[in-house]
Amino acid sequence: MATKYLVTNAPYLRSSDHGRSTHTVMRDLLIGLSPVILFSIFKNVIMVFIKGGYTSVLQAIYPLITLIVGPLTSALLEMLCLFIMKRKEISKFSDLLEEVKNGFGFFPGLFIVLISPVYINMWVLIVSVAVGEVVGKMLFGGFGQNIFNPAIIGRAFMAFSFSNQIGVSCFDPALNSYLNAYEATAVDAIAGATPLIRYSGLTDISYVNAVEPFGNLLDFFLGTIPGCLGETSFLACLIGCIYLSVRKVIDYKVPLIYVSTVFLNTLIAGLFMGQGIWYPVFQVLSGGLMFGAVYMATEPVTSPKTNLGRAMNAMMLGVLTVLFRLVGNNPEGVATAIVTMNIFGLLINRYVVRVRVDGKLDKNEVPGLVIFLAIFTLIFVYNIIMIV
C-alpha cells in the first residue's frame, strides 16, 4: 500500500522543538526583522535630523509614523473581520483580542510599510494595508489559510491602483517618495527614484551610469541608497537571515538559491554584454531582492511544503525576477515574481509533496521534476538571449 502523507496548514513545528510554539516562531520573526526596522529608522529618521533637509518635524518623523500606522491598521481590521466572522463564538472583548494575537494581525501592515516608499501618502498606505489584510488574508480564513502573501497583495494593489501616487512625496509633489528628506536635497544628481528604475531607462549601461550616481557597491550593500523604507540594506537583511536560520524559522537554502539564481543568470548575461562582475552584484544588491528572499519567499504559509519543493520555488523565483526586471517592464521584479509563484506553489506541492521521508524521490514525482527543469532552463536561457 502506498504511503500517504497528511499536509496541513503552515507554519509547522518539528517534534524536536520542545517548548516552541507558533508565538515563539513569530516572535523570532519580529526579532529577525529588527535589523531592517532599526536601519530604516536610522537612515530615514535619525540621519534626516542629523543632516537636515526636512521642512517640518512631521516630515522628519513621517517614516516612524508609518511604521506605527501600518501594523495598527492591519491589527484593527483583523479584529473587525474576526468580530464579523466569529461574532457567535466571541462573547468577550478579551476573547477578540486573543484571536487577533493568535492571528498576528500586525504583520501584514508592518511588511507593507517596509516595502513601500518612504513618503507614501498615508491614505494610500491605509487602503493598501486594508486590501492586503482583508483580501489577502481574512477572506481566505485568516492566519495559515491564505494562498497569497498578504503584504505582496497589498503592495501590488498599491502599485497598480495608485501608480501616480507612490512615486510622489506626500510633502512635496516635486520630490520623489523614494528619497528621504536629506536625499531629496541631492535629487538633481540622482535622475531616478531607485537604482533599478534609473537603470531601466539607460541606453548606455555601465558602472559609471548605473552605480556611481548612488556611490559605490558598498553603499548598495549597506543600504545608503534610495529605495523603499526597509528594502535597501542588504547587510540588515543578511543579519536577519542568519538569525532566522539559526533559530530554524526559515530555511536558509531558499534565500541562498534565490539570490544565487539571480546572480548566475545576470552574470552570464553580463558576460555576453561585456560587463564586469559589478553587473550581477548590482542586480543582487538592488531592488529589495534580499528582503524578498529572506522575509517573503520563506513565508511558511505560501511556500511549498517540502525541501525539494522550496528549492524549486526559489530557483523559479530567481529566473522570474530577472525576467520581470530586465526583459519585462518591471524594474523591481521581486514582488511580481513572489506573487506569481504563490499561484504555482499549489502545483509544486501537487508534484513534490509525496517525496519520501527518507529523502529519496518518489518515482511518481520524476515527470513533474523533469517538466520543471525544462521550464526553468527555457526561462533562464530566454533571459540571457533577450538581455543581450
N, C-alpha and C positions, 0 to 999 in steps of 0.2 A: 504494500500500500504506500502510495506517495505521501511524503511528509508535507503537512500544511503548516504555515506559519500565520499567526494572528498578528495583523498590523492595525494598530490603533492610533489615535491622535497624539502627535508630538506636543511637548518635549518628553523625552524618555529619560529614565534613570536606570543605571545598572544595578544589579543585585548587590554588588560590592560597595555601592555608595551609601554605606551606613551613615545615618544621621543627616543625609542630604534630602532636600525637598525641592519642589519647583520654586518656592520662595527663595531658597538658598541660591539656586541657579540664576534667578532673575536679579538677586542682589549682586551676584558676581558680575552679571552683565552690566549693571549700573556702575560698578567699580571699574570694569573694563572700559566703559565709556568715559570715565572721569578724565583721563589724559586729553581726550579730544575736547571735552567741555571746558576744561581749565585752559587749554591753549586758545580756544576760541574767545574766551573771556579776556585772556591776556592780550591777544592780538587786536581784538576789535573793541575793547573797552579800556583796559589799563593803558595800552600803548597810545590810544587816542587821547587820553587825559595827559599823558606824558609829553607827547609830540604836538598836541593841539590840532587845530583844523576843524573842530566842531563848532557849530553855530549856537548850540544850546546844550544844557545839561541833559535834556531829554534825548537829543541826538547821540550824545556820548554814551548813555546807558541803554539805548534802544535795544541792542543785541541781548543784553541781560534781561530786559523786559520780555522779549520774545521767548527766551528760554524758560520763562515762568508761565506766560500766557498759553503757549502751545501745549505743554503737558496738562495744565489745568483745564483747558478746553476739552481735550480728549477724555480726561477723567470725568468731568461733569456730563459730557454727552454719553459716556458709557453708563453712568449712573441713571440718566434719564431712560436710555434704552432698556436697561435691566429692570427698571421700575415698570415700564410698559410690558415687557416680555414676561416678567415673573411677578406681576402685581398680586396674583392669587397666592403665591408662595412666600412672599416677603411681608411680614407683619410689623416689623420694627425698622426704624431708620438705621440702627446699628447693623441689622442684617444686610441692608442695602450697601452700606459702607464695606462690609466684609466681602460681599460679592465683587465690588469694584477692586478691592485689594487683591482678591484672588484672580481677578482678570487682568491685573497690571495695566489698568486703563491709561496711565500717563505715558507709556512708552511710545505709542504711535505719534502722539503730539510732539514728544521730545525728538524723535527721529526726523519728523518732517521739518522741524525748526533747523536741525543741524544740516539738512540738505537743501535749505532754502537760502536765497540771497540775504546779505547782512541787513539791508534796509528794505525788506519786503513790506508792502502795505499791510497793516495789521488786519484789515478786513479780508484781504486775500488769504492771509495765513489762516485765519479762523475758519473761513469757508473751506479751505483745502484740508485742514485738520478734521473738520466735520465730515467731509467726504471720505477721507481715509479711515476714520474711526467707525462711522455708521455703515458706509457701503463696503469698505474693505474688510471690516471685522465683524461688526454686530449683526449684519444681515445674514452672515453665514452661521451665526450661532454663538459668536463670542470667541474667547481665548481658546486656541487649539483647534478651531473648526475652519478657519479661513484658508482659502486656497491661494490667495494672493497676499503679498506683503502689504499690510495696510499703509505703511509710510510711503511705499512706492506708488500706491494707488493715489494717495493724497497729492504727492509731488507731481505725478503725471497729470492729474486734473488741473493743478496749478499751471503747468507748462502749456497745456492745450487750451485751457479756458481763459487764462489771463496772460497770454504771451506778450501783450502790450504793456503789462504792468510789472512783471517780475524783473525786467531789466532796468527799471527806472526807480531811482531812490524816492522814498516817500517824503523826504525832506526837501529835495531839490530835483525836479524833473530833468534838469540839465546834466545831472550826475548819474553814474551807474550804480545800481543797487548792490553789485558785487564788490564795490570798493568801500572800505570803511572811511570814516571822516578824514583820517590822516592820509590814506592812499588817494583819496579824491583830489587832494591838492596837486597830485602829480598826474592827473588824468590825461593831460595833453601828451605826456610822454608814453602813455600806455594806450595804444589805439585799439581797444577792445576790452570786453568785460572780463574775460578769463583767458589764460594762455591758449586753451584749445579753441575757443571761439575766435580768437585772433588768428590762430594757425589756420583755421578753416578758410579764412579769407586771403591767405597768402598765395601769391603765384610763384614767388621765389623762396623756396623752402631751404633755410639754412639755420645754423646755430645762432648766428647774429640776429636774424629776423624773428626766430621763434622763441629763443630763450633769453637773450641778453636784454630785451626791454624790461624783463622782470628780475634781472640779476643774473644768477647762475644756477646750476643744477642743485647746489647745496641749499639755495633759497627754496627751491621746489621741495626738497627733502624735508626741510624744517617747516615749511608751510607759510613763509612770509611772502605770499603771492596773492593776487586777487582770486576770489572764489567764494563758494557757499560757506556759510558760517562755520561748519565743523568738518569740512572735507579737505582742506588744503594741506594739512600736516601729515605727511607720510610717516614721520617719526612718531607722532602721537598715536596714530593707528597701529603702528608696529608694536609699541609698548602695550597697547590694549590687547593686541593679538597674542602676544607672549603670555600675558596674564590669563586670558581666557583659555588659552591652550593648556597651560599648566593646571588650571582649575577644571579641565575637561568640560568646559561649557561649549566650546566649539571644536570642530575637527580641523586642526592646523593645515591639513592637506588641502582643504578646499581653497583658502586664500592663496596657498603656495601654488597649486595647479592653475588657478585662475590667473594670477599675476604672471606666472611663468609662460602661460599660453599667449597672453598679450605681448609679452617681451619677445618670445620666439617669433611670433607672426610678424611683428613690426621690425624685428632685427633682420629677418630675411628680406622683407620688402625694402627696408632701408639700404641694405647692401646692393640690391638691384638698382636703387635710385642713386647710389654713390654717396650715401650718408654714412657718418661715423656711428660709433657706439652711443653717442649722445641721443640719437633719434629714438631708439626703443626705450632708453632711460627716461627721456622726456615724456613719452607716452605713458609709461608706468607711473610716473610721479605726478601726472596731471589728471584733472577731471574727477577727482574723488574715487579713483579706481581702488585704492587701498581701503578706503572707508566702506565702499560697497562690498569688497571681497571679504572683509573681516566681519562687518556688522549686519549686512543684508543677505549675502549669498549663503551664510551659515545659519540663517534662521531655521530652527528645527521644525516649525510647523509647515513651512512651504518647501523644505528641502527634501530630496529623495531619502528613503529610509535605510538604505544600505551603503556600505563603504564604496562599492563599485558604482552605485547609482550617483552618489555625491561626486565621485571623481568624474564621471561622465558629464554631470551637470556643470561642474567647474570648467571642464575643457570647452564645452559648448558656450558657456558664458564668455570665455576668453575670445573665441573667434567671432561671436556675435558682437561683442563690444568693439572690436576692430572693424567689423563690417559696418556697424551703425556710425562709428566715428569717421572713418576715412573713406568709405565708399558711399554711404548714405548721407543724408543732410541732417545729422545729429551729432554735433561736435563733442558732446559728453559721452553718450552711449551706454553708460553703466546701468542707469535706471531702466532704460528700454530693454536692455539685454536681460536683466533680472526678472522683469515682469513677463517677458516672453518665455523664459524658462520656467516660471511659475506655472504657465499653461502646460508646457510639455513635460513638466515634472511628473504629472499624473501618468504619462506614457512611460517614462523611465521607471517609475515604480512598478508598472504592469510588467515590464520586461526583465527587471533585475531583482524584484522583491523575493524571488524564490531561490536566490543564491544560498547555498548550503551553509550551515553553521560552521562546518569545518573549513570554510574558506574556499572550497572548490566550486567551480562554476557548474551550475545545473545545465545539463545538455539542452534543456528546453530554452535556455536564455541565449544560446550561441547565435541564432539568426538575428535576434534583436541587437546584439552587440556588434555584429558584422554590419548591419544596416546603419547603426550609429556611427561607427568608424568611417564608413563610406561617406556619410553626410558631413561629418566633421572634416574629413580630408578635402572634400569638394569646396567647402566654405573657406578653409584655410588657404587652399591654392587660389581660389577666386579672389580672396582679399589681396594676395600678392600681385596677381595679374592686374586687377583694377587700380591698385595704388600706384604701381609702376607705370 
